[in-house]
Each structure stands twice: as structure tokens, then as C-alpha cells.
Amino acid sequence: MNNKKKNNKLSRRYFIRNTAILGGSFFIVPRHVLGRGFIAPSDKLNIAGIGVGGKGEGDLIEFAKSPNVNIVALCDVDDRQAANSRKRFEKANYYKDFREMLSKENKNFDACSISTPDNCHAAATLAAMQMGKHVYTQKPLTHDIYEARILAQAAKKYKVVTQMGNQGGSGDGVRIAKEIYDAGMIGNVYEAHAWTNRPVWSQGIPTPTGKFKVPKELDWNLWLGPAKYIDYNPAYLPFKWRGWWAFGTGALGDMACHIMDPVFRILPIDYPDSAECSVGTVWKEMWNDTQNTDACPPASIIHLNYPKNDGEGNIKVSWHDGGLLPERPDELLPEESFGNWDGGVLLIGTKGKLLMDCYGANPRLLPTILMQDKRLPEQTIKRVPEGHYLQWVNACIAGYGKATTSSPFEYAGPFTESILMGNLAIRSWMMKNPNLKGWEDKYLGRKKLLWDAANMKVTNFDEANQFVKRDYREGWSLSL
């Protein structure tokens, strides 16, 4: 079986398999033996957090809602960011280097929550997996396509329970949308659009300059992780790292794992075979030939072509960010919302159209009166009433292979690769050759990229392949 056929049907097949089992609580010692309300020590899932400020703090709070969870160790390179978590989970041991934490706490925890900048996702996640720890890693799963492929392979090799932090993947909305699609109510989908209001942080700005003293609470070297060394600048953190290629993956990386999830989860597609884009710029910067290639652009539109798994044609998927929107459907009344503030998804089929909000929420046929006039299909896909976080907790307690999660790396890895293909197009679009004359000629990458997914390679523009797998700084590595 060739690689293409072997990878076919992954997203659709895994969705059905994955949602067929409703995550529950699993107990090694029966409760009736121990007494009502007693939770055996063997039932407890001990979790260590890597990156425990901001979203990482919120993740730990969600996990701790389960009576079966202990937060036993915390790690963050910035004491300021970690302050709230350290106060909330005061019994947890605290570290700045996740490698030290993993080594010293190895026998004390079972699972790891990872919410660092994108730049460090793969390194921290793989290190935990190699120690046999279950992992919950925030979206996007990785910074690079190669890293996503490695983590998907590692989940299978090390037999640990995994979940990417795209919470909408456990929502009712995407399941209702899948049932509508499977019932044939919109026919064969041939086009899809996804969009977001991100970035809501600065992008497309000049590279920061100046000399600054590193705050005493911050270990700047550890914050950089695998990225090449640069001097500290407050312009990069906290959170503002998302707009810089060295650390983040831009608006696409931030939101596509939420918004494009219904597209990838519902439709019979796996990997795109081509990508092209247009990128928003500042005209004055282009005219002066100072367009910054360190920063993600302020806005972009990406077009991905997906061969259908059955070999019967293609599905065109377009991504819009920076406030750019696809054309409003004629079936949508002027006063009706087109997605929501954070974004939306539109599936266009031979029999109709299906509109969703961010996270796949509120799926509705167009025109929306059809939601009243037509009988929706019966429920065929199990729901996840406990939610994305506790689903992972319960699966960890059950053990590898005994329960499922909505976004295991078997699914999240290929999905992340697919998304990051868009960033290959963006970064190629922004490439310059200073040896050529004229700004029109200096921008080399404004072309459609042809993608060989099996070999993770752009076949018609070799310069783009440098972004598939970056070089790690000395002292950092990623290998199975």
C-alpha cells in the first residue's frame, strides 16, 4: 500500500473511532470496596505543568477540577508568569528548566501539561513522552511540520495518552456538523473557508532593537529554547512572541487548530498537495525594500488544495486572517451573523451550505430557516459531556488504549502538518534575494507550492524546505 493510500481516511476514520467511546472515570480499586466518596491513591492522576502562566495556568485549573487530579510539579522560565499557579498549587515543587523537573520528579507524576511558546512545544512534549508520561500539549501542536510528524510517531511508539489543546474538538457543534454532513444534507463539499480576527497582537512590525537588562525573574536562555540566541527584548514576551517566526506561528498557528478543526475532522481529506497565499504588507516598507521577514504578516489569505480520500476530485480550503473575510453567502440574510467575532467556517456543497462559528460551534444550514424547516439527523456520534480536559484526564487514568481522546496526536499531528503548510506558503512569499535588482524580483516565493506529504517536501521551490524542519540551537535536539 502506498503512502498516500495508507494515510487516506485518517481524519474521518479517527473521528468516528475516537468519538465512539465516551470518556468516563476508571478506577483500579472499586469504590464500593473503599467506601462511598473515597478516592483511592491509585485513582489519582499526578500532573506536572510546563509553562504555567497564562493559558498554562488556565489548563491546570481545568485539570484540577477533577477530584482525581493532583498538580504535583510546576515549571516556568519566568517567575512572574508562574506566580499565580505557584500560589494556587502551593504544594507543587517548582522548577525553571523542564528537563530538570522531568528528571527529578520522574517518579512523582504520571502526565504533563505543556503550554510554552510554540517554539518549545515539541522539545518539552517529546521529552515527557520518552519518559512514558501522558501529555496534553497546547495548540498548535508544534512549531514545524517535521516536529508534528515526530510527535505523532512518538505517541504510538511510547504508548501514552495524548491530547492537543483545541477544545472545540470535544464540542457538540463539530459532532452535529459531522452528522449533518454524513446525512448528505449539503451534498459533496468541494469548497471550504475558515477565518479569524487574529492577530490581536502586533504583526508585520520591524524587528525590535536596543539593549535591555534581563529581568531577574526570567531565564532568557531557557525561554529561547531551541531557537537561535538573540538578545533579550521585552517586545517578545509575554504573549507577543506569537507574531515572530522564531517563537510563534502567527494567526494561522494560533487559531487554525480551533477554527479549521471541523474542516479537517469532517471532510474526507488528510494532507494538501499544494498551497498558495497572498500576504498583507505595509506599502511604504515594501517600497523602501525593508519588508521584515522575521515577523509574521499582519494579514494573509491561504489556499490549500486537498485531494479527496476516495480519489474523486479535490476540496479547496481557504484560510483568511487579519480581519479579511471570504465572500458572504447569498443565502445569509444581511442582519445574520457570518461566524462570530473570533471567526468561523463555511462548508460549500453540491446541495447546500453549512456555517459554523469559532470552535465549530452553532452549526447551521443556509439559509438558516432550514434549521426549522428540515429535520436534523439523529445523533450518531457520542458526545463528550465532561469536556476536552477531563476527557484526557479520564483516558490517562484508564491507560493507553483503553479510552480515547478527541485530538490525540494520531489526529493532531497530521492536522497540524496540514495547517503549517500554510505557513510554508507565507514564509516563502516573504523571502527575498538581496542579490537581485528591483523589489519585484527580490520577492522570490510568490508562487504555488507543490507538496509531497509523504516525504515532507516542497517539490517545486527548494528554498521553502528550510521551514519544514528548522535547525535547533546547540544543546537542544529532537529525535525518537
C-alpha positions as CSV (number, residue, x, y, z in Angstrom):
1,M,0.0,0.0,0.0
2,N,1.5,3.3,-1.0
3,N,1.9,6.2,1.5
4,K,-1.0,8.2,0.1
5,K,-3.4,5.3,0.4
6,K,-2.0,4.3,3.8
7,N,-2.7,7.8,5.1
8,N,-6.1,8.1,3.5
9,K,-9.2,8.2,5.6
10,L,-7.2,9.1,8.7
11,S,-9.1,12.1,9.8
12,R,-12.6,10.8,9.1
13,R,-11.8,7.3,10.4
14,Y,-10.3,8.5,13.5
15,F,-13.1,10.9,14.3
16,I,-15.6,8.1,14.1
17,R,-13.5,5.7,16.1
18,N,-12.4,8.4,18.6
19,T,-16.0,9.6,19.3
20,A,-17.5,6.2,19.6
21,I,-16.3,5.8,23.2
22,L,-17.5,8.2,25.7
23,G,-14.7,9.0,28.2
24,G,-15.6,8.0,31.8
25,S,-13.8,7.7,35.1
26,F,-11.8,4.5,35.6
27,F,-10.8,3.1,39.0
28,I,-8.3,0.4,39.7
29,V,-9.8,-0.2,43.1
30,P,-13.6,-0.4,43.1
31,R,-15.3,2.4,45.1
32,H,-17.6,0.0,46.9
33,V,-14.6,-1.7,48.5
34,L,-13.2,1.6,49.8
35,G,-16.4,3.3,50.8
36,R,-18.6,5.9,49.3
37,G,-16.8,9.1,48.3
38,F,-13.3,7.8,48.9
39,I,-10.8,8.1,46.1
40,A,-8.0,5.6,46.1
41,P,-4.5,6.8,45.6
42,S,-4.3,4.6,42.5
43,D,-7.1,6.7,41.0
44,K,-5.2,9.9,41.3
45,L,-3.5,11.3,38.2
46,N,-0.4,13.3,39.2
47,I,0.2,16.1,36.7
48,A,3.3,18.3,36.1
49,G,2.9,21.6,34.3
50,I,5.5,23.0,31.8
51,G,4.6,26.7,31.1
52,V,2.2,27.5,34.0
53,G,1.3,31.2,33.3
54,G,-1.4,32.5,31.0
55,K,-3.0,29.6,29.2
56,G,-0.9,27.1,31.1
57,E,-2.4,28.4,34.3
58,G,-5.9,28.0,32.9
59,D,-5.2,24.5,31.8
60,L,-4.0,23.4,35.2
61,I,-7.1,24.9,36.8
62,E,-9.3,22.9,34.4
63,F,-7.5,19.6,35.2
64,A,-7.7,20.3,38.9
65,K,-11.5,20.4,38.7
66,S,-11.3,16.6,38.7
67,P,-11.2,15.1,42.2
68,N,-8.9,12.5,40.6
69,V,-6.1,15.0,39.9
70,N,-3.1,16.3,41.8
71,I,-0.9,19.1,40.5
72,V,2.5,18.0,41.8
73,A,5.1,20.0,39.9
74,L,5.3,23.3,38.1
75,C,7.9,24.7,35.7
76,D,8.2,28.1,34.1
77,V,11.2,30.1,32.9
78,D,9.5,33.3,34.2
79,D,8.7,33.6,37.9
80,R,6.3,36.4,37.2
81,Q,4.2,34.3,34.9
82,A,4.3,31.4,37.4
83,A,3.2,33.4,40.4
84,N,-0.5,32.6,40.3
85,S,0.0,28.9,39.7
86,R,2.6,28.7,42.5
87,K,0.1,30.3,44.9
88,R,-2.8,28.2,43.8
89,F,-0.9,24.9,43.8
90,E,1.4,25.7,46.7
91,K,2.4,22.1,47.5
92,A,3.8,21.6,44.0
93,N,7.5,21.7,43.5
94,Y,8.7,24.5,41.3
95,Y,11.4,24.5,38.6
96,K,12.6,26.7,35.8
97,D,14.1,24.1,33.5
98,F,11.7,21.4,32.4
99,R,14.5,19.0,31.8
100,E,15.5,19.2,35.5
101,M,11.9,18.9,36.5
102,L,11.3,15.7,34.4
103,S,14.5,14.2,35.8
104,K,13.9,15.0,39.5
105,E,10.1,14.4,39.5
106,N,10.1,11.3,37.3
107,K,8.6,9.0,39.9
108,N,6.2,11.6,41.2
109,F,4.0,12.3,38.2
110,D,2.1,10.5,35.5
111,A,1.2,13.1,33.0
112,C,2.3,16.5,31.7
113,S,0.5,19.7,30.6
114,I,2.6,21.7,28.2
115,S,1.8,25.4,27.4
116,T,5.0,27.0,26.4
117,P,5.5,29.3,23.4
118,D,5.1,27.3,20.1
119,N,8.9,27.2,19.8
120,C,9.3,24.8,22.7
121,H,6.2,22.6,22.3
122,A,7.9,19.7,20.6
123,A,11.0,19.5,22.7
124,A,9.1,19.5,26.0
125,T,6.4,17.2,24.8
126,L,8.8,14.6,23.3
127,A,10.9,14.6,26.4
128,A,7.9,13.8,28.6
129,M,6.7,11.1,26.2
130,Q,10.1,9.4,26.2
131,M,9.7,9.1,30.0
132,G,6.4,7.4,29.5
133,K,4.3,10.3,30.6
134,H,0.9,11.1,29.1
135,V,0.8,14.6,27.5
136,Y,-1.6,17.4,26.9
137,T,0.0,20.0,24.6
138,Q,-1.5,23.3,23.7
139,K,-2.2,24.2,20.1
140,P,-0.6,24.4,17.7
141,L,0.9,21.0,18.5
142,T,4.3,22.1,17.1
143,H,6.2,25.0,15.5
144,D,7.4,23.0,12.5
145,I,5.9,20.3,10.2
146,Y,8.7,17.9,11.0
147,E,8.1,18.2,14.7
148,A,4.4,17.3,14.2
149,R,5.3,14.2,12.3
150,I,7.8,13.2,15.1
151,L,5.2,13.6,17.9
152,A,2.6,11.6,16.0
153,Q,5.1,8.8,15.7
154,A,6.2,9.1,19.3
155,A,2.7,8.8,20.7
156,K,2.5,5.4,19.0
157,K,6.0,4.3,20.0
158,Y,5.8,5.3,23.7
159,K,2.1,4.3,24.1
160,V,1.0,7.3,26.1
161,V,-2.3,9.1,26.1
162,T,-2.2,12.4,24.2
163,Q,-4.4,15.4,23.5
164,M,-3.8,18.7,21.7
165,G,-5.5,21.7,23.3
166,N,-8.1,22.5,20.7
167,Q,-11.1,22.3,23.0
168,G,-13.7,22.6,20.2
169,G,-12.7,19.1,19.1
170,S,-14.7,17.8,22.0
171,G,-17.6,20.1,21.5
172,D,-21.1,19.2,20.4
173,G,-21.0,21.6,17.5
174,V,-18.5,19.7,15.4
175,R,-20.3,16.5,16.1
176,I,-23.7,17.9,15.0
177,A,-22.0,19.3,11.8
178,K,-20.5,15.9,11.1
179,E,-23.9,14.2,11.4
180,I,-25.4,16.8,9.0
181,Y,-22.6,16.1,6.6
182,D,-22.8,12.4,6.9
183,A,-26.6,12.5,6.3
184,G,-25.9,14.1,2.9
185,M,-27.7,17.3,3.7
186,I,-25.2,19.6,2.0
187,G,-24.0,17.0,-0.6
188,N,-20.4,16.7,-1.7
189,V,-18.3,19.5,-0.3
190,Y,-16.0,21.0,-2.8
191,E,-15.0,24.2,-1.1
192,A,-14.5,25.4,2.5
193,H,-13.5,28.7,4.1
194,A,-12.2,29.4,7.6
195,W,-11.4,32.8,9.0
196,T,-10.3,34.7,12.2
197,N,-10.0,38.2,13.5
198,R,-6.4,37.3,14.7
199,P,-3.8,38.7,15.1
200,V,-4.9,40.8,18.0
201,W,-1.2,41.4,18.8
202,S,1.3,43.2,16.7
203,Q,2.5,41.6,13.5
204,G,4.3,42.8,10.4
205,I,6.4,45.3,12.5
206,P,10.1,46.0,12.4
207,T,12.4,43.7,14.3
208,P,13.0,45.0,17.9
209,T,16.3,46.7,18.6
210,G,18.1,48.1,21.6
211,K,19.8,46.7,24.7
212,F,17.8,45.7,27.7
213,K,18.6,44.1,31.0
214,V,17.1,40.7,31.5
215,P,14.6,40.8,34.4
216,K,15.9,38.8,37.4
217,E,12.7,36.6,37.4
218,L,13.4,35.4,33.8
219,D,15.8,32.8,32.5
220,W,16.2,34.2,29.0
221,N,18.3,31.4,27.7
222,L,15.7,28.8,28.7
223,W,12.9,31.0,27.3
224,L,14.6,30.9,23.9
225,G,14.7,27.1,23.9
226,P,15.7,25.6,20.6
227,A,15.7,29.0,18.8
228,K,18.9,30.7,17.9
229,Y,20.3,33.1,20.5
230,I,19.3,36.7,20.4
231,D,19.5,39.5,23.0
232,Y,16.6,39.9,25.3
233,N,13.9,42.4,24.3
234,P,10.6,43.0,26.1
235,A,8.9,43.2,22.8
236,Y,8.8,39.4,22.6
237,L,7.0,38.5,25.8
238,P,4.7,37.7,27.4
239,F,2.3,36.5,24.6
240,K,3.8,38.9,22.0
241,W,6.1,36.1,20.8
242,R,3.2,34.8,18.6
243,G,4.0,37.4,15.9
244,W,7.6,36.3,15.4
245,W,8.6,33.3,13.3
246,A,11.4,32.3,15.7
247,F,8.9,31.6,18.5
248,G,5.4,31.6,17.2
249,T,3.3,30.6,14.2
250,G,1.3,33.7,13.6
251,A,-2.5,34.0,13.4
252,L,-2.7,30.7,11.5
253,G,-0.9,28.8,14.2
254,D,-2.9,30.4,17.0
255,M,-6.4,29.9,15.7
256,A,-6.5,27.4,12.8
257,C,-6.3,24.4,15.2
258,H,-9.6,25.7,16.6
259,I,-11.3,27.0,13.5
260,M,-10.2,24.6,10.8
261,D,-10.8,21.6,13.0
262,P,-14.3,21.0,11.6
263,V,-12.9,21.1,8.1
264,F,-10.2,18.5,8.8
265,R,-12.4,16.4,11.1
266,I,-15.5,16.2,9.0
267,L,-14.3,16.1,5.4
268,P,-12.6,13.1,3.7
269,I,-9.1,14.8,3.5
270,D,-5.7,14.3,5.0
271,Y,-2.8,16.4,3.5
272,P,-2.9,19.2,0.9
273,D,-0.9,18.7,-2.2
274,S,-0.4,22.4,-2.9
275,A,-0.5,25.8,-1.1
276,E,-0.5,29.4,-2.2
277,C,-1.2,32.7,-0.4
278,S,-1.4,36.4,-0.5
279,V,0.1,38.5,2.3
280,G,-0.8,41.9,3.7
281,T,2.2,44.3,3.9
282,V,2.9,47.9,4.5
283,W,3.5,49.5,1.1
284,K,6.0,52.0,2.4
285,E,8.1,49.2,3.8
286,M,8.0,47.3,0.5
287,W,8.9,50.4,-1.5
288,N,11.9,51.1,0.7
289,D,12.8,47.4,0.5
290,T,12.8,46.9,4.2
291,Q,9.9,44.4,4.5
292,N,10.6,42.4,7.6
293,T,10.8,38.6,7.2
294,D,11.3,38.0,11.0
295,A,7.8,38.9,11.7
296,C,4.6,37.2,10.7
297,P,2.5,39.3,8.4
298,P,-0.5,41.5,9.6
299,A,-2.9,39.6,7.4
300,S,-3.0,36.7,4.9
301,I,-5.2,34.5,2.7
302,I,-4.1,30.9,2.2
303,H,-5.4,28.5,-0.4
304,L,-4.9,24.8,0.2
305,N,-5.9,22.0,-2.3
306,Y,-6.8,18.7,-0.7
307,P,-7.2,15.5,-2.8
308,K,-10.2,13.6,-1.5
309,N,-9.5,10.3,0.1
310,D,-11.7,8.4,-2.3
311,G,-9.7,9.8,-5.2
312,E,-12.8,11.5,-6.6
313,G,-11.7,15.1,-7.0
314,N,-10.4,17.8,-4.7
315,I,-11.6,20.1,-2.0
316,K,-10.4,23.7,-2.0
317,V,-9.8,25.1,1.5
318,S,-9.1,28.8,2.1
319,W,-7.9,30.5,5.3
320,H,-8.4,34.2,6.0
321,D,-6.9,36.2,8.9
322,G,-6.2,39.7,9.9
323,G,-9.8,40.6,9.6
324,L,-10.1,39.5,6.0
325,L,-13.3,37.6,5.2
326,P,-14.5,35.3,2.4
327,E,-17.5,36.4,0.3
328,R,-20.6,36.5,2.3
329,P,-23.0,33.7,1.2
330,D,-26.1,34.9,-0.7
331,E,-28.2,32.7,1.5
332,L,-27.3,34.6,4.6
333,L,-29.6,37.4,5.4
334,P,-28.0,40.9,5.8
335,E,-28.6,41.0,9.5
336,E,-27.5,37.5,10.3
337,S,-24.0,36.9,11.7
338,F,-21.3,35.5,9.5
339,G,-19.5,33.3,12.0
340,N,-18.7,35.1,15.3
341,W,-16.2,37.7,16.4
342,D,-13.4,35.1,16.7
343,G,-14.0,33.6,13.3
344,G,-16.0,30.9,11.5
345,V,-16.2,28.1,9.0
346,L,-18.2,27.7,5.8
347,L,-18.6,24.4,4.0
348,I,-20.0,24.7,0.4
349,G,-21.5,21.5,-1.0
350,T,-23.4,20.4,-4.1
351,K,-26.7,20.5,-2.2
352,G,-26.2,23.3,0.3
353,K,-24.0,25.2,2.7
354,L,-23.2,24.8,6.4
355,L,-21.9,27.7,8.5
356,M,-20.2,27.4,11.9
357,D,-18.7,29.8,14.5
358,C,-15.3,29.5,16.0
359,Y,-14.6,26.1,17.6
360,G,-17.2,24.6,15.3
361,A,-20.0,26.0,17.5
362,N,-23.5,26.7,16.4
363,P,-23.6,24.8,13.1
364,R,-26.4,25.9,10.8
365,L,-27.6,25.2,7.3
366,L,-28.1,28.1,5.0
367,P,-30.5,29.7,4.6
368,T,-30.9,29.5,8.3
369,I,-34.6,28.9,8.1
370,L,-33.7,25.4,7.0
371,M,-32.8,24.7,10.6
372,Q,-36.5,25.0,11.4
373,D,-37.9,23.5,8.2
374,K,-35.7,20.5,7.9
375,R,-35.4,17.6,10.3
376,L,-31.8,17.2,11.5
377,P,-30.3,13.7,11.6
378,E,-30.5,11.6,14.7
379,Q,-27.4,11.6,16.9
380,T,-24.9,9.0,15.7
381,I,-21.7,10.3,17.4
382,K,-21.1,10.1,21.1
383,R,-20.8,13.4,22.9
384,V,-18.1,14.4,25.4
385,P,-20.1,15.9,28.3
386,E,-17.0,16.0,30.6
387,G,-15.2,18.3,28.1
388,H,-11.8,18.3,26.5
389,Y,-9.7,18.5,29.6
390,L,-11.4,15.9,31.8
391,Q,-11.7,13.6,28.8
392,W,-7.9,13.5,28.7
393,V,-7.7,13.0,32.5
394,N,-10.1,10.1,32.4
395,A,-8.2,8.5,29.5
396,C,-4.9,8.8,31.3
397,I,-6.4,7.1,34.4
398,A,-7.8,4.3,32.2
399,G,-4.5,3.8,30.5
400,Y,-3.2,3.8,26.9
401,G,-5.5,2.0,24.5
402,K,-8.4,1.7,27.0
403,A,-10.1,5.1,26.3
404,T,-9.9,7.7,23.6
405,T,-9.4,11.5,23.3
406,S,-10.8,13.9,20.7
407,S,-7.4,15.2,19.5
408,P,-4.8,12.5,20.1
409,F,-1.5,13.1,18.3
410,E,-2.5,10.4,15.7
411,Y,-5.1,13.0,14.6
412,A,-3.5,16.3,15.8
413,G,-0.1,15.5,14.1
414,P,-1.4,15.3,10.5
415,F,-3.8,18.1,11.2
416,T,-1.0,20.4,12.5
417,E,1.1,19.5,9.5
418,S,-1.7,20.5,7.2
419,I,-2.1,23.8,8.9
420,L,1.6,24.6,9.0
421,M,1.7,24.0,5.2
422,G,0.0,27.4,5.0
423,N,2.9,29.0,6.9
424,L,5.3,27.5,4.4
425,A,3.5,29.4,1.7
426,I,3.5,32.6,3.8
427,R,7.2,32.4,4.6
428,S,8.1,31.6,1.0
429,W,6.0,34.5,-0.2
430,M,8.1,36.8,2.1
431,M,11.5,35.5,1.0
432,K,13.9,38.0,-0.5
433,N,17.1,37.7,-2.6
434,P,19.3,40.8,-1.9
435,N,21.5,40.0,-4.9
436,L,18.7,40.7,-7.3
437,K,17.8,44.2,-8.5
438,G,14.3,45.6,-8.2
439,W,11.9,44.9,-5.3
440,E,9.6,43.0,-7.7
441,D,12.4,40.4,-8.3
442,K,13.7,40.2,-4.8
443,Y,10.5,38.5,-3.5
444,L,11.0,35.0,-4.8
445,G,8.3,32.9,-3.2
446,R,5.2,34.3,-4.8
447,K,4.2,31.0,-6.4
448,K,2.1,28.0,-5.7
449,L,4.0,25.4,-3.6
450,L,3.6,21.7,-4.6
451,W,3.7,19.5,-1.6
452,D,4.9,15.8,-1.2
453,A,3.3,15.0,2.1
454,A,4.8,11.5,2.4
455,N,8.3,13.0,2.3
456,M,7.5,16.4,3.8
457,K,9.0,18.2,0.9
458,V,8.1,21.1,-1.4
459,T,8.9,19.8,-4.9
460,N,9.0,23.0,-6.9
461,F,10.7,25.6,-4.7
462,D,13.5,24.1,-2.7
463,E,14.1,27.3,-0.7
464,A,10.8,26.7,1.1
465,N,12.0,23.4,2.6
466,Q,14.2,25.2,5.1
467,F,11.0,26.0,7.0
468,V,9.9,22.3,7.2
469,K,12.5,21.5,9.8
470,R,14.5,24.2,11.5
471,D,17.9,23.8,12.9
472,Y,17.9,23.6,16.7
473,R,20.4,25.5,18.8
474,E,23.3,23.6,20.3
475,G,22.2,21.7,23.4
476,W,18.7,21.0,22.0
477,S,17.6,18.1,19.9
478,L,14.6,16.2,18.7
479,S,14.9,12.5,17.9
480,L,13.0,9.4,18.6
